Amino acid sequence: FLNGNSLGRKKRFSDPVDIPVGPNVSHDLNFYTKYRLLWQVPYQPGTLKAVAYSGGKEVAEDEVRTAGAPAKLVLVPDRNVIHADGEDLSFVTVRVEDRDGNLCPRADNTVHFDVTGAGEIKAVDNGNAATTEPFF
């Protein structure tokens, strides 16, 4: 659904989907699979919603909204408790969000990290495979 208007339904295993890939995966740079679905959706700001059905019944849905300007950083740890044994790790995702909590997928703000207390930063990653900027 794009802004409340249905874009139709598709079934898995019907038409193969052509996914562009690199030369290590396919000599013609395409991967054909019947296990994914693909919609070509014209851009419109607003809400894009996907609904999954099984046996004709709705079983899942997910929704994304057009983000506004980056307004805040949100840290999302992979766990709530870290054992103070000198061996435990927590992976923390840093999200750039707009004022309404929508992810800003194209934000490229520079983020600096600092830890106080007994913890330490072991590594960071910028998550952008296309950048040549260093990260430590």
Beta strands, then each sheet from edge to edge (+ up, - down):
strand 1: 17-20
strand 2: 30-33
strand 3: 47-54
strand 4: 57-65
strand 5: 72-77
strand 6: 92-97
sheet 1: 1+ 2-
sheet 2: 3+ 4-
sheet 3: 5+ 6-
end
